[in-house]
Amino acid sequence: MSTTWWIQQFKKRKMAINRQSRRSFLNNARIALASRPIYLLGSVLMRSEKTTAVSLEKNQNIQFTSLKQVNAGVLNIGYAEEGTPNGTPVILLHGWPYDIHTYADVAQLLSTKGYRVIVPYLRGYGSTTFLSDKTFRNGQQSAIALDIIELMNALNIEKAIIGGCDWGARTANIIAAIWPDRCKGLVSVSGYLIGNRETNKIPLAPAAELQWWYQYYFSTERGRAGYEKYRYDFAKLIWQIASPKWNFDDTTFDRSALSFNNSDHVDIVIHNYRWRLDLADGESRYDEYEKFLADSPTIAVPAITLEGDANGAPHPTLASYDKKFSGKYKHKTITGGIGHNLPQEAPNAFVDAIIEVDSYFK
């Protein structure tokens, strides 16, 4: 589908949701901002905190005001931009099966603090398309990370605070590890997620394996056909499993589900999960990056990791990754029934983490 079609759909959805939610947003915003939790800046290398999210900050359905396109590397990337053009750049990366609206509330809040916020559609989502039909539809982790570096180059962003969840957190981790000079600070939901295909070959206990059911489903042609046919039902099921206490409405889900209409979406998702299990090859151009990542490199840039207390998706424990951050580091557990899609479920907590990691330089 053409970029023009995507922009038209974006505007139609924006107008419809704005009519529904303007009054509730204003009421909720007054209460949420008044009740916003305050964090104390830690003076030690690593601290762990628990913070309760404000329940009224959920499902505000704030919309992006700007959707843009830029050629970057092998892609034409669609992205939302909010805030001050000369503000500190913040790049926010979504996961699967989510999209840029994971950060709609976050971007709006950060823009009021003077940040320049960039939220791109990853390859295979929304209005992001490949420049050539001949380019391999590759979903491996380093390819997605390099896309973001190319986006930064295209937008003349030398260095940015980078935040992410799910695929986006993994991508942010990789950028911080391989290109630390491009990453001012890191906010990562569920901690350290850089993948290792050799480790992924080791079987887990049955209960742990069960959590990855969709990964094994995608390893089959039946799974590919099933995701192609039922991608919306599939995505909604994942949302429900991963965030069992998040009472999102149809408007919230449908807004993100539009991004799965991308003609490359199924190819990218299936390749990503098959590549993780060494069931699909990547591209040789990324071999050096993957060799470096296979050693599970430490991350030296200042970092804050976040975890929701009700994350129903498979995720590592804090004890398994806290030593992977060698710079100034803090972990926060966000309580109040917060699931896997933390930035959308608890935007104030995510915003506070971005501001705090930025403060490490001031």
C-alpha positions in Angstrom: 0.0 0.0 0.0 1.2 3.5 -0.8 2.5 6.0 1.7 -0.4 8.3 0.8 -2.9 5.6 1.8 -1.1 5.2 5.2 -1.2 9.0 5.9 -4.9 9.2 4.9 -5.7 6.2 7.3 -3.6 7.8 10.0 -5.5 11.1 9.7 -8.9 9.4 9.6 -8.1 7.4 12.7 -6.8 10.5 14.5 -9.9 12.5 13.8 -12.2 9.7 15.0 -10.4 9.0 18.2 -9.9 12.7 19.0 -13.7 13.2 18.9 -14.2 10.3 21.3 -11.4 11.1 23.8 -10.7 14.8 24.0 -13.0 15.3 27.1 -11.8 12.2 28.9 -8.2 13.0 28.2 -8.4 16.5 29.7 -10.0 15.1 32.9 -7.6 12.2 33.2 -4.5 14.3 32.4 -5.3 16.8 35.3 -5.6 13.9 37.7 -2.6 12.0 36.4 -0.2 14.9 36.4 -1.3 15.9 39.9 -0.7 12.4 41.2 2.5 11.7 39.3 5.1 9.8 41.3 8.4 11.4 42.2 11.7 9.5 41.9 14.9 10.3 43.8 18.0 10.2 41.7 20.3 7.4 42.9 24.0 8.1 43.8 25.0 4.4 43.6 25.8 2.4 40.5 22.7 0.2 40.7 19.4 0.6 42.5 16.1 -1.2 42.3 12.9 0.5 43.0 9.2 -0.2 43.0 6.8 2.5 41.8 3.0 2.3 41.5 1.6 3.6 38.2 -1.3 6.0 38.2 -4.3 4.0 36.9 -6.0 7.0 35.3 -3.1 7.5 32.9 -4.1 4.5 30.8 -6.0 4.5 27.5 -5.9 8.2 26.9 -5.7 7.7 23.1 -3.6 10.8 22.5 -2.7 11.1 18.8 0.5 12.1 17.0 0.3 15.4 15.3 2.9 14.6 12.6 3.6 11.6 10.5 6.7 11.9 8.2 8.7 9.7 5.7 12.4 9.6 5.1 14.8 7.4 3.1 17.2 5.7 5.4 19.5 2.8 4.4 17.4 0.1 2.6 14.1 1.6 3.8 11.7 4.5 3.5 10.9 4.9 7.1 7.6 6.3 8.4 7.9 8.0 11.8 6.0 10.3 14.1 7.8 13.4 15.4 6.8 15.6 18.4 8.3 18.3 20.4 11.0 20.9 20.0 13.2 20.6 16.8 16.3 21.7 18.8 15.4 19.6 21.9 17.4 16.7 23.1 16.5 13.8 20.7 14.6 10.8 22.1 14.1 7.8 19.8 11.4 5.4 21.0 11.1 1.9 19.5 8.0 -0.3 19.5 7.8 -4.1 19.5 5.6 -6.9 18.2 2.7 -7.0 17.9 2.5 -3.2 18.6 3.3 -0.1 16.8 4.2 3.6 17.2 1.1 4.2 19.4 2.9 2.4 22.2 4.4 5.9 22.7 1.6 8.2 21.8 1.1 9.4 25.4 4.8 9.2 26.2 5.7 11.4 23.2 3.1 14.0 24.1 4.4 14.2 27.7 8.1 14.4 26.6 7.3 17.1 24.1 6.0 19.4 26.9 9.4 19.0 28.5 11.2 20.3 25.5 12.4 17.0 24.0 12.5 16.2 20.3 10.7 12.8 20.1 11.1 10.5 17.1 8.9 7.3 17.0 9.6 5.2 13.9 7.6 2.3 12.4 10.0 -0.7 12.4 10.5 -2.6 9.1 7.4 -4.5 8.3 5.0 -2.0 10.1 2.9 0.9 9.2 4.2 3.2 6.4 7.8 1.9 6.5 8.6 0.2 3.2 11.7 -1.2 1.4 13.2 0.9 -1.3 13.7 -2.1 -3.5 11.5 -5.2 -4.1 14.8 -7.2 -4.4 15.9 -6.5 -0.8 15.6 -9.6 1.4 12.8 -9.2 4.0 15.1 -9.8 7.0 13.9 -9.6 10.5 17.2 -10.4 12.3 18.1 -8.2 15.3 21.1 -6.4 14.0 19.3 -5.5 10.7 16.6 -3.7 12.7 19.2 -1.9 14.8 21.1 -0.7 11.8 17.8 0.7 10.4 17.7 3.0 13.4 21.3 4.1 12.9 20.4 4.9 9.3 17.4 6.8 10.5 19.6 8.9 12.8 21.9 9.6 10.0 19.1 10.6 7.7 17.7 13.0 10.3 21.2 14.4 11.2 20.9 13.1 14.8 24.3 12.4 16.2 23.3 11.1 19.6 19.9 10.4 21.2 18.4 8.9 24.3 16.9 5.6 23.1 14.0 3.8 24.7 12.2 0.6 23.8 10.1 -2.4 24.7 9.9 -5.9 23.3 11.7 -5.8 19.8 12.3 -2.1 20.5 14.1 -2.8 23.7 16.3 -5.4 22.0 17.1 -2.9 19.3 17.9 -0.2 21.8 20.2 -2.6 23.7 22.0 -3.4 20.5 22.5 0.2 19.5 23.9 1.0 23.0 26.3 -2.0 22.8 27.6 -1.6 19.2 27.3 2.2 18.8 27.6 3.7 22.3 28.7 7.0 20.8 25.2 7.3 19.3 23.3 6.6 22.5 23.2 9.2 25.2 21.2 7.0 27.5 19.0 3.9 27.5 15.6 3.1 28.9 14.8 -0.6 28.3 11.6 -2.5 29.3 12.4 -6.0 30.5 16.1 -5.3 30.8 18.8 -6.9 28.6 17.3 -8.6 25.5 20.2 -9.1 23.1 19.7 -12.5 21.5 22.1 -15.4 21.2 21.1 -18.1 18.8 23.4 -20.7 20.4 21.7 -20.1 23.8 18.3 -20.3 22.1 19.1 -23.9 21.1 19.2 -25.0 24.7 15.8 -26.5 25.7 13.9 -25.0 28.6 11.7 -26.6 31.2 8.2 -27.4 29.8 6.4 -24.5 31.6 9.0 -22.0 30.2 8.7 -23.5 26.7 5.0 -23.1 26.8 5.4 -19.3 27.1 7.1 -19.4 23.6 4.3 -21.3 21.9 3.9 -18.7 19.1 7.6 -18.9 18.3 7.3 -22.6 17.6 4.0 -22.0 15.7 5.8 -19.5 13.5 8.4 -22.2 12.8 5.9 -24.1 10.7 4.3 -23.2 7.4 0.9 -23.8 9.1 2.0 -21.0 11.5 2.9 -18.7 8.8 -0.4 -19.2 7.0 -2.3 -18.8 10.3 -0.6 -15.5 11.1 -1.2 -14.3 7.6 -4.9 -15.2 7.8 -5.6 -14.2 11.5 -3.0 -11.5 12.2 -5.4 -9.2 14.0 -7.0 -11.9 16.2 -3.4 -13.2 16.8 -2.2 -9.8 17.9 -5.1 -9.1 20.1 -4.6 -12.5 21.8 -0.9 -11.6 22.5 -2.0 -8.2 23.9 -4.3 -10.0 26.3 -1.8 -12.6 27.4 1.1 -10.2 27.7 -0.9 -7.6 29.7 -3.6 -9.5 31.5 -4.7 -6.5 33.6 -4.6 -3.9 30.9 -8.3 -3.2 29.9 -7.5 -1.7 26.5 -10.5 -1.0 24.3 -11.2 -1.8 20.6 -10.3 1.8 19.6 -6.8 1.5 21.2 -6.2 -1.9 19.6 -7.6 -1.0 16.1 -5.4 2.1 16.0 -2.3 -0.1 16.2 -3.6 -3.0 14.1 -3.6 -0.7 11.0 0.1 -1.0 11.0 -0.1 -4.8 10.5 -1.5 -4.2 7.0 2.1 -3.5 5.8 2.8 -5.9 2.9 6.1 -7.0 4.4 4.7 -7.5 7.9 4.3 -11.3 7.9 7.6 -11.9 6.2 9.5 -9.8 8.8 7.7 -11.3 11.8 8.1 -14.9 10.6 11.8 -14.4 9.7 12.5 -12.8 13.0 11.3 -15.7 15.0 12.7 -18.4 12.7 16.1 -16.6 12.7 16.2 -16.7 16.5 15.9 -20.5 16.5 18.5 -20.9 13.7 15.7 -22.1 11.3 16.3 -19.2 8.8 19.5 -17.6 7.6 20.3 -13.9 8.0 22.4 -11.8 5.6 26.2 -11.9 5.5 26.4 -8.1 5.7 25.3 -8.4 9.3 27.7 -11.3 10.3 30.2 -9.1 12.1 27.5 -7.4 14.2 26.0 -10.8 15.1 29.4 -12.2 16.0 29.9 -9.3 18.4 26.4 -9.7 19.9 26.8 -13.4 20.4 29.2 -12.7 23.2 26.5 -10.8 25.1 28.4 -7.6 25.4 27.9 -5.3 28.4 26.3 -2.0 28.0 28.3 1.0 29.3 25.9 3.9 28.6 23.7 5.1 31.5 20.7 2.9 31.6 17.4 2.4 33.4 15.5 -0.9 33.0 11.8 -1.2 33.7 9.5 -4.1 34.4 5.8 -4.3 35.0 4.5 -6.3 37.9 1.9 -8.0 35.7 4.0 -8.8 32.6 2.5 -12.0 31.1 5.0 -12.3 28.3 8.2 -14.4 28.7 10.9 -12.1 30.1 14.2 -12.4 31.9 14.6 -11.9 35.7 16.5 -8.9 37.0 19.2 -11.2 38.5 19.9 -12.6 35.0 20.9 -9.3 33.5 21.7 -6.5 36.1 25.4 -7.2 35.7 25.2 -6.6 31.9 25.0 -2.8 32.6 28.4 -1.5 33.5 27.6 2.3 33.6 25.3 4.2 35.9 22.3 1.9 36.2 19.0 1.6 38.0 16.1 -0.8 37.8 12.5 0.0 38.5 9.5 -2.3 38.9 6.3 -0.5 38.0 3.4 -1.9 40.1 -0.3 -1.5 39.7 -1.1 -4.3 37.2 1.3 -3.1 34.5 2.0 -5.6 31.7 4.3 -6.1 28.8 3.4 -3.0 26.8 4.6 -0.8 29.7 5.1 2.6 27.9 1.4 2.6 26.8 0.1 1.2 30.1 2.2 3.4 32.4 3.4 6.4 30.3 4.2 8.6 33.2 6.6 6.0 34.6 8.3 5.6 31.2 8.6 9.4 30.8 10.2 9.8 34.3 12.8 7.2 33.3 13.7 9.1 30.2 14.0 12.3 32.1 16.0 10.7 34.8 18.5 9.0 32.5 18.9 12.4 30.8 19.6 14.0 34.2 22.7 11.8 34.6 24.5 14.2 32.2 23.4 17.4 34.0 
